[in-house]
Structures are given as C-alpha cells and as structure tokens.
C-alpha cells in the first residue's frame, strides 16, 4: 500500500489508550430561523456546511446530532472529522506519519507527528461504521488534505497524479462512477492496496449497484487473510465491518435469506458483534418470528444502545411484557437523555400503572425533545398531559 494511500485512509492514525476519558459537553449551536432544533438531520446538515471553515462549531453540531439520534452514522462520522480538523483540540494534532507527495513543492516529504494522550477519534469513526457500514465518507479527502496542509507548510494533496487519490476526490464530490474507475486503475498499479476494494464497494452501493458492491467486499476479504494485515487498515478495514456491509447489501436487495446467513456467519466468529444480533432481530420481525426477535434484541442490548433498546422495548410492549418494556425504555434514556422516542411509551406505561407524577414528567420531556417528524405523537402526548394535570388540580 502506498504511503499516500495509507494517509488518505487515515490508517496511520495512532491508537492510544484512553480508558474512561470522555469529551466535554459542548454548547448547542443555534440553527437558522425555521430549523427544527430537535432534528439530528438539521444539525448534521449544519455541521456539513460549517466544517470546512469552522470545524469547532461543526463538531458541536455533530455532537448534538449524535445525542438527538444516536443511530445516525453521519453524525458520528462528522464528529470524527471535526475533531481532526479543529486545530485547537488534541485531536487536531493527532498522529500521522508517511511519505506524502505534495503538489506545491513537487517533492516527496516525510511527515511524522506524535499523538498526545486523548480520546481516540477512531472510536467515533468506528461508531459511525457500526451504524452504517456503507456510509458516504464524503469528508475523508477534506480531512486528509487539511492535515497535510497543516503539517507540510502549505503542501496539498490536490494536483497529485495518484489514481487512488483522484478516486477520493471524485468520490468526495459525488462523481461515484468516475471514482470506481480511478480506484480500478489504482488497484491495477498497486494490487496490495486492499482497502480500495472497500472504497469501490461504497461507491457502487451509493449507485445502487449492489452486486458490484458485494463483489468488491468479497475481494477485500479474500485479499486480507491475516489479522495482522486487517489491523493495519484501521476501522474501515475491519473484516467484521466488511462482512456486516455484505449483509446490509443483501437486505437492501431483499435477499433476506442471504442476509441472515451473513449475520449468522459473523456471529459464529464473533458472538459479541451486537449489530449482527440487532440485524437478525430485524429480520425475525420481518418474518413474524417474535420469539427469535426478542432473543436477538436481548443479545444486542447487553450494552445499552438507545435506539436498539427503544425498538426492543416496543417489541416487548407489543408482546404483553410491559414491565420489561419499561425497563428497556429506561435503559435507553439512562444512556441518552436527549433521545426523545422512549419518553412517550414510558409515560404511557407509568400513566397506566397509576404513577401520574412520573408520567407528567416524561410526557413533558417528550414534548420538549421530540422532532417535528413526531408531531402527531406530540399532539397525543399533549392531550394526555393536559388530562393528567387537570386531574391533579385541587377542586
């Protein structure tokens, strides 16, 4: 793999042990007039606009997007990119090393930087890929080019004749067909650049060429047979992520039998891979196998993931297991108190059980946090809250 390619994949970013360290909670950015301040999508869109010139503000927006919708891969990915682009954070001087061809000098320069102990931004990128293994990684070229500019005295990745790099440029601006051709040329020149198969798969998936995407991912898996090789590729080069992506592609094609086999295969090798358990639960719901779905959701939520806990709770509630459902809604809110959906069914359960004071609190919190997409449920919640408050007033 060429050094330029290694940098571009950010596979050379150093890993550090940061157990227990968490980032501070940033202020919530103000959105434009008429924007839904409870919408994760609105904050992601705002962050994408701000990130080239104002990475700190963008990072704050992406942070709140992950709070409002923890299932958003784009939000976690944006947080990762913003940390690396913000020069005022430890992540802004995160380690990279490699031989970089810059267009300004036309010469080869070696850049080596030491990473300080910090919260590893790679974990944010992995969080993004676990939520959406085929996520459009539109910011990768911007991140790589800005890091080079910052550490090579004005050098840039723009203008180089590396086809792998040109593929990243085309991909980042939405020229997906061109990107796949660039990367094909790069693979012809450098067959050992295994990660390019994953890049091509992403581009094919965006163009809904699912068979081609699956083929590229299988080529990647066949070309990286050892764990050592896979570890050097960073989070994007994980065999598990590639296998999971194949399953998701089969789901997109409607081939649920193949998808189920994909997820079973992942779990045979790694029984703790929770996204595969959640996927199997989703497939079980589709074929009306509630028993299997409940079992798989239980396995997927050994560590609380708010959206999955919420979905599990809804299934439990529909299965007549109200107490267990309430437990899952509570777990979701303990993990993320800004995630709106669990507040409403939890309040309904509390109202049904006669815990009116708790129900009032949770209806109020749901109304305050719910995005506009939940407007019909908000109206129902307002009606329930009004009745409870009226009943509590002394005559």
C-alpha positions as CSV (number, residue, x, y, z in Angstrom):
1,X,0.0,0.0,0.0
2,X,1.4,3.4,-1.0
3,X,2.1,5.9,1.8
4,X,-0.2,8.4,0.2
5,X,-3.0,5.8,0.3
6,X,-2.2,5.0,3.9
7,X,-2.6,8.6,4.9
8,X,-5.8,9.0,2.9
9,X,-7.4,6.1,4.6
10,X,-6.1,7.6,7.9
11,X,-5.0,4.1,8.7
12,X,-1.7,5.5,10.1
13,X,-3.5,7.5,12.8
14,X,-2.1,6.3,16.0
15,X,-4.2,4.5,18.6
16,X,-3.9,5.5,22.3
17,X,-5.3,4.0,25.5
18,X,-7.8,6.5,26.9
19,X,-10.0,4.3,29.2
20,X,-12.6,6.3,31.0
21,X,-11.9,9.7,29.3
22,X,-14.9,11.4,27.7
23,X,-15.2,14.7,25.8
24,X,-16.9,17.7,27.5
25,X,-20.5,18.5,26.6
26,X,-20.3,21.4,24.1
27,X,-22.9,24.3,23.8
28,X,-25.8,23.6,21.5
29,X,-25.3,25.6,18.3
30,X,-28.1,27.9,17.2
31,X,-29.7,26.9,13.9
32,X,-31.3,29.2,11.3
33,X,-34.8,30.5,11.6
34,X,-37.4,27.9,11.0
35,X,-35.0,25.0,11.6
36,X,-36.0,22.1,13.8
37,X,-33.7,22.3,16.8
38,X,-34.7,18.8,17.9
39,X,-33.7,17.3,14.5
40,X,-30.5,15.4,14.2
41,X,-30.6,15.8,10.4
42,X,-30.8,19.5,10.8
43,X,-27.6,19.5,12.9
44,X,-25.8,17.2,10.5
45,X,-26.7,19.5,7.6
46,X,-25.5,22.5,9.6
47,X,-22.3,20.7,10.6
48,X,-21.5,19.8,7.0
49,X,-21.9,23.4,6.0
50,X,-19.6,24.6,8.8
51,X,-16.9,22.0,8.8
52,X,-14.6,23.4,6.1
53,X,-14.1,26.8,7.8
54,X,-15.5,26.4,11.3
55,X,-14.7,22.8,12.5
56,X,-15.2,23.6,16.2
57,X,-18.8,24.8,15.5
58,X,-19.4,21.9,13.2
59,X,-18.1,19.5,15.9
60,X,-20.6,20.9,18.4
61,X,-23.4,20.4,15.8
62,X,-22.4,16.8,15.2
63,X,-22.2,16.1,18.9
64,X,-25.8,17.2,19.4
65,X,-26.9,15.2,16.3
66,X,-25.5,12.1,18.0
67,X,-27.4,12.9,21.1
68,X,-30.7,13.5,19.3
69,X,-30.3,10.4,17.2
70,X,-27.6,8.0,18.3
71,X,-28.4,5.8,15.3
72,X,-27.1,8.4,12.8
73,X,-23.8,7.2,11.3
74,X,-23.4,10.6,9.6
75,X,-23.5,12.3,12.9
76,X,-20.7,10.1,14.5
77,X,-18.6,10.4,11.3
78,X,-19.0,14.2,11.4
79,X,-17.8,14.3,15.0
80,X,-14.7,12.3,14.0
81,X,-13.9,14.6,11.1
82,X,-14.5,17.8,13.1
83,X,-12.2,16.6,15.9
84,X,-9.3,16.1,13.5
85,X,-9.9,19.3,11.6
86,X,-10.1,21.5,14.8
87,X,-6.5,22.8,15.4
88,X,-7.4,23.8,18.9
89,X,-8.2,20.3,20.2
90,X,-5.7,17.4,20.9
91,X,-7.3,15.6,18.0
92,X,-6.2,18.4,15.7
93,X,-2.6,17.4,16.2
94,X,-3.3,13.7,16.1
95,X,-0.5,11.4,14.9
96,X,0.1,10.6,11.3
97,X,3.2,9.5,9.5
98,X,4.0,8.6,6.0
99,X,5.6,9.8,2.8
100,X,3.4,12.3,1.1
101,X,3.7,13.7,-2.4
102,X,2.6,17.4,-2.2
103,X,1.8,19.4,-5.3
104,X,3.1,22.7,-4.0
105,X,6.7,21.6,-3.8
106,X,6.6,18.7,-6.3
107,X,8.8,16.8,-4.0
108,X,8.4,13.9,-1.5
109,X,8.2,14.9,2.1
110,X,8.0,12.8,5.3
111,X,5.6,14.0,7.9
112,X,5.7,12.5,11.4
113,X,3.7,13.8,14.4
114,X,3.3,12.3,17.9
115,X,-0.2,11.9,19.3
116,X,-0.9,13.2,22.8
117,X,-3.0,11.0,25.2
118,X,-6.6,11.8,24.3
119,X,-10.0,10.4,23.5
120,X,-9.3,8.3,20.4
121,X,-11.2,9.8,17.4
122,X,-11.0,6.5,15.6
123,X,-13.6,5.2,18.0
124,X,-16.1,7.8,16.6
125,X,-15.4,6.6,13.1
126,X,-15.9,3.1,14.2
127,X,-19.2,4.1,15.9
128,X,-20.3,5.6,12.5
129,X,-19.4,2.4,10.6
130,X,-21.1,0.1,13.0
131,X,-24.3,2.1,12.4
132,X,-23.9,2.4,8.7
133,X,-21.1,0.2,7.3
134,X,-21.6,1.7,3.8
135,X,-21.8,5.3,4.9
136,X,-20.9,8.0,2.4
137,X,-17.5,9.1,3.8
138,X,-17.5,12.5,2.0
139,X,-15.2,14.2,4.4
140,X,-12.2,11.9,4.1
141,X,-10.4,13.8,1.4
142,X,-11.0,17.1,3.2
143,X,-9.6,15.7,6.5
144,X,-6.5,14.2,4.8
145,X,-5.8,17.3,2.7
146,X,-6.1,19.7,5.7
147,X,-3.8,17.6,7.8
148,X,-1.2,17.6,5.1
149,X,-1.5,21.4,4.7
150,X,-1.2,21.9,8.4
151,X,1.9,19.7,8.7
152,X,3.8,20.2,5.5
153,X,4.0,24.0,5.3
154,X,1.4,24.6,2.6
155,X,1.7,21.3,0.7
156,X,-1.6,19.8,-0.6
157,X,-2.8,16.5,-1.8
158,X,-4.6,18.4,-4.7
159,X,-2.9,18.1,-8.1
160,X,-1.2,14.8,-7.5
161,X,-1.5,12.1,-10.1
162,X,-2.2,9.2,-7.8
163,X,-5.3,7.4,-9.1
164,X,-6.2,6.3,-5.6
165,X,-6.2,9.9,-4.5
166,X,-8.1,11.0,-7.6
167,X,-10.7,8.4,-6.7
168,X,-11.1,10.1,-3.3
169,X,-11.5,13.5,-4.9
170,X,-14.2,12.2,-7.3
171,X,-15.9,10.3,-4.5
172,X,-16.0,13.3,-2.2
173,X,-17.7,15.5,-4.8
174,X,-20.3,12.8,-5.9
175,X,-18.6,11.5,-9.0
176,X,-19.1,7.9,-8.0
177,X,-18.7,6.2,-11.3
178,X,-15.5,8.1,-12.0
179,X,-14.3,7.1,-8.5
180,X,-14.8,3.4,-9.2
181,X,-12.7,3.7,-12.4
182,X,-10.0,5.7,-10.6
183,X,-9.7,3.0,-8.0
184,X,-9.7,0.2,-10.5
185,X,-6.7,1.9,-12.1
186,X,-5.0,2.2,-8.7
187,X,-5.6,-1.5,-7.9
188,X,-4.1,-2.4,-11.3
189,X,-1.0,-0.4,-10.3
190,X,-0.9,-1.4,-6.6
191,X,-2.8,-4.8,-6.1
192,X,-1.8,-4.7,-2.5
193,X,-4.0,-1.7,-1.8
194,X,-6.7,-3.9,-0.4
195,X,-8.7,-1.1,1.2
196,X,-9.6,0.3,-2.3
197,X,-12.0,-2.6,-2.7
198,X,-14.0,-1.3,0.3
199,X,-13.9,2.2,-1.3
200,X,-15.2,0.9,-4.6
201,X,-17.9,-1.0,-2.7
202,X,-19.1,2.2,-1.0
203,X,-19.3,4.0,-4.4
204,X,-21.2,1.1,-6.0
205,X,-23.6,0.9,-3.1
206,X,-24.4,4.6,-3.4
207,X,-25.2,4.0,-7.1
208,X,-27.4,1.0,-6.1
209,X,-25.1,-1.4,-7.9
210,X,-25.4,-3.8,-5.0
211,X,-24.0,-6.9,-6.8
212,X,-20.8,-5.0,-7.7
213,X,-20.5,-3.7,-4.1
214,X,-20.8,-7.2,-2.7
215,X,-18.2,-8.5,-5.2
216,X,-15.7,-5.8,-4.1
217,X,-16.2,-6.5,-0.4
218,X,-15.6,-10.2,-1.0
219,X,-12.4,-9.4,-2.9
220,X,-11.3,-7.3,0.1
221,X,-12.0,-10.2,2.5
222,X,-10.2,-12.7,0.2
223,X,-7.2,-10.4,-0.2
224,X,-6.7,-9.8,3.6
225,X,-6.4,-13.3,5.0
226,X,-4.5,-12.5,8.2
227,X,-5.4,-10.5,11.3
228,X,-2.2,-8.6,11.1
229,X,-3.0,-7.2,7.6
230,X,-6.5,-6.4,8.7
231,X,-5.4,-4.4,11.8
232,X,-3.1,-2.2,9.7
233,X,-6.1,-0.9,7.7
234,X,-7.8,0.9,10.5
235,X,-11.5,0.8,11.4
236,X,-12.6,0.8,7.7
237,X,-10.5,-2.3,7.1
238,X,-12.2,-4.5,9.7
239,X,-13.3,-7.8,8.3
240,X,-16.3,-7.6,10.6
241,X,-17.4,-4.3,9.1
242,X,-16.9,-5.7,5.6
243,X,-19.0,-8.8,6.4
244,X,-21.6,-6.7,8.0
245,X,-21.8,-4.5,5.0
246,X,-22.4,-7.5,2.8
247,X,-25.3,-8.5,5.0
248,X,-26.8,-5.0,4.7
249,X,-26.4,-5.0,1.0
250,X,-28.3,-8.3,0.8
251,X,-31.0,-6.8,2.9
252,X,-31.2,-3.8,0.5
253,X,-31.6,-6.3,-2.3
254,X,-34.4,-8.0,-0.5
255,X,-32.4,-11.3,-0.2
256,X,-33.2,-11.8,3.5
257,X,-32.1,-15.5,3.4
258,X,-28.6,-14.5,2.3
259,X,-28.5,-11.6,4.8
260,X,-29.4,-14.0,7.6
261,X,-26.6,-16.3,6.6
262,X,-24.2,-13.3,6.5
263,X,-25.1,-12.3,10.0
264,X,-25.0,-15.8,11.4
265,X,-21.5,-16.2,9.9
266,X,-20.4,-13.0,11.6
267,X,-21.7,-14.3,15.0
268,X,-20.1,-17.7,14.5
269,X,-16.7,-15.9,14.6
270,X,-17.6,-13.1,17.0
271,X,-20.7,-13.7,19.1
272,X,-20.4,-10.3,20.7
273,X,-20.9,-8.3,17.5
274,X,-24.1,-6.6,18.6
275,X,-25.1,-5.0,15.2
276,X,-25.4,-8.5,13.8
277,X,-27.7,-9.5,16.7
278,X,-29.8,-6.4,16.0
279,X,-29.9,-7.3,12.3
280,X,-31.1,-10.8,13.0
281,X,-33.8,-9.4,15.3
282,X,-34.9,-7.1,12.5
283,X,-35.1,-10.0,10.0
284,X,-37.0,-12.1,12.5
285,X,-39.6,-9.3,12.9
286,X,-40.0,-9.2,9.1
287,X,-40.9,-12.9,9.1
288,X,-43.1,-12.5,12.2
289,X,-40.9,-14.7,14.4
290,X,-41.3,-12.7,17.6
291,X,-39.5,-15.2,19.8
292,X,-36.3,-15.1,17.9
293,X,-36.5,-11.3,17.6
294,X,-36.8,-10.9,21.3
295,X,-33.9,-13.2,21.9
296,X,-31.7,-11.4,19.4
297,X,-32.6,-8.0,20.8
298,X,-31.7,-9.1,24.3
299,X,-28.3,-10.1,23.0
300,X,-27.9,-6.8,21.0
301,X,-28.6,-4.7,24.1
302,X,-26.2,-6.3,26.6
303,X,-24.6,-2.8,26.4
304,X,-27.3,-0.3,26.2
305,X,-27.7,1.3,22.7
306,X,-30.6,3.8,23.0
307,X,-32.3,3.2,19.6
308,X,-32.0,-0.6,19.9
309,X,-33.2,-0.6,23.5
310,X,-36.2,1.5,22.4
311,X,-37.0,-0.8,19.5
312,X,-36.6,-3.8,21.8
313,X,-39.0,-2.1,24.3
314,X,-41.6,-1.6,21.6
315,X,-41.5,-5.3,20.7
316,X,-41.7,-6.3,24.4
317,X,-44.7,-4.0,24.8
318,X,-46.4,-5.5,21.8
319,X,-45.8,-8.9,23.3
320,X,-47.5,-8.0,26.5
321,X,-44.4,-7.7,28.6
322,X,-44.9,-4.2,29.9
323,X,-42.6,-4.2,32.8
324,X,-39.7,-5.4,30.7
325,X,-40.5,-2.9,28.1
326,X,-40.4,-0.1,30.6
327,X,-37.0,-1.3,31.7
328,X,-35.7,-1.0,28.2
329,X,-37.1,2.5,27.7
330,X,-35.5,3.5,31.0
331,X,-32.1,2.0,29.9
332,X,-32.3,4.0,26.6
333,X,-32.9,7.2,28.5
334,X,-30.2,6.5,31.0
335,X,-27.8,6.1,28.1
336,X,-29.0,9.2,26.3
337,X,-31.5,11.6,28.0
338,X,-31.8,13.7,24.8
339,X,-33.1,10.8,22.7
340,X,-36.9,11.6,22.5
341,X,-38.7,8.4,21.4
342,X,-38.5,6.4,24.7
343,X,-40.1,9.1,26.8
344,X,-43.6,8.7,25.3
345,X,-44.2,4.9,25.8
346,X,-42.5,5.1,29.2
347,X,-45.0,7.9,30.2
348,X,-47.9,5.8,28.9
349,X,-46.8,2.8,30.9
350,X,-46.5,5.0,34.0
351,X,-49.9,6.6,33.5
352,X,-51.5,3.1,33.1
353,X,-49.8,2.0,36.3
354,X,-51.1,5.0,38.2
355,X,-47.8,6.7,38.5
356,X,-49.2,10.0,37.3
357,X,-46.4,12.3,38.6
358,X,-43.7,10.3,36.7
359,X,-45.9,10.2,33.6
360,X,-46.3,14.0,33.7
361,X,-42.5,14.4,33.9
362,X,-41.9,12.1,30.9
363,X,-44.7,13.5,28.7
364,X,-43.3,16.9,29.3
365,X,-39.8,15.8,28.4
366,X,-41.0,14.0,25.3
367,X,-42.9,17.1,24.1
368,X,-39.8,19.3,24.7
369,X,-37.4,16.9,22.9
370,X,-39.4,15.4,20.0
371,X,-38.5,16.4,16.5
372,X,-41.2,17.6,14.1
373,X,-41.4,14.2,12.5
374,X,-43.1,13.0,15.6
375,X,-45.7,15.8,15.6
376,X,-48.7,13.5,15.6
377,X,-47.5,11.7,18.7
378,X,-46.6,15.0,20.3
379,X,-50.3,16.1,19.9
380,X,-51.4,12.9,21.6
381,X,-48.9,13.4,24.4
382,X,-50.1,17.0,24.9
383,X,-53.7,15.7,25.3
384,X,-52.6,13.1,27.9
385,X,-50.5,15.6,29.8
386,X,-53.4,18.1,29.9
387,X,-55.7,15.5,31.3
388,X,-53.2,14.4,34.0
389,X,-52.5,18.0,35.0
390,X,-56.2,18.8,35.2
391,X,-56.9,15.7,37.4
392,X,-54.1,16.8,39.7
393,X,-55.5,20.3,40.4
394,X,-57.5,20.7,43.6
395,X,-61.2,21.3,43.1
